[in-house]
Amino acid sequence: MKIKFSIIALFFGAVTTINAQDNTIPKSTAGIKGGYNLAAVSFDGDGETGQRHGFHIGVYGESFISESFSIQPELLYSQQGYKITNSSGTFTQKLDYINLPIMLKAYPSKNFFLEAGPQVGLAISHKEEYDGLFSSSQEYDPNSFDWGLNFGAGFKTNSGITLSARYHLGLGDLYDKDKAQNRVWQFSVGFDL
């Protein structure tokens, strides 16, 4: 009788402990996010062009793998590109992407996080603009596929509002001839649904 009682007590104790541990892992969430882009391009590693101002908007899903770590895939529309200004005028390359970042997020505290992860992108449109003394109808044909790494940090409130900043370090070449790679700062606001 004592053995049966001990086994039942041990079983309920183990179940209670497992349930208590499961409750420490935050629940998975999904949401929408959007914000401001400052985009440029690095040519041959010799510095960056002028910045194109734009925006990004999309959806995300955050799944916690432990109390302090989560994985967050996103699907974003992002306005990128660059500007070059000289004595004869300004050239602007407008590039619009559909990006898929997959971020690993670490929470050193309950509301503050650091994030890093890969990103792939597909250029869905491009347009060149010339403003100045000399105009041109020359079109630059960027590669459709882009990839790189993202690094960032942010703050997430208990109600699910996120404020974050992220830097995209493009590693894919923008053009076939020149070694040009995307560089994008993103400042975002997100809302869990």
Buried (B, 14 or more C-beta within 10 A) or exposed (E): EEEEEEEEEEEEEEEEEEEEEEEEBBEEBEBEBBBBBBBBBBBEEEEEBEBBEBBBEBBBBBBBEEEBEBBBBBEBBBBBBBBEEEEEBEBBBBBBBBBBBEBBBBBEEEEEBBBBBBBBBEBEEBEBEBEEEEEEEEEBEBEEEBBBBBBBBBEBEEEEEBBBBBBBBBEBBBBEEEEBBBBBBBBBBBEBE
